[in-house]
Amino acid sequence: MGIAVADELLSAVIRLENRIQQQLQQEQARADTWLAGVRAEQEEHASQIRQELADEDERILAAAGQQDEQEAEALVACEKQYCRRLEQISDQVLLEVLRRQLLRILPGQVDDHQDVQS
């Protein structure tokens, strides 16, 4: 084999290596582009999920606030009704309850007569 053939063969190998290198660079560029697209898509998806979670949190908090408000209103209504019932107790009944309590505390010392003579 002559030097010309060897030079030609070496030249062909170098051209092939250059073509392979270019193809590798092109494949790397395509892979980088694809990866950037996938990353952008995933970030967009994650952003949507974060927004959905924030919306759900807001909805849950609003519902809990509304439920707390309703429960507070119901409690106030019950307390008002209880107070109205207490207001309807006669003085005579209240005095009797007071007398019984005083008898428990101070047995034999309570004058249960309301008539005070001076």
Secondary structure, 3 states (H helix, E strand, C coil): CCHHHHHHHHHHHHHHHHHHHHHHHHHHHHHHHHHHHHHHHHHHHHHHHHHHHHHHHHHHHHHHHHHHHHHHHHHHHHHHHHHHHHHCCCHHHHHHHHHHHHHHHCCCCCCCCCCCCC
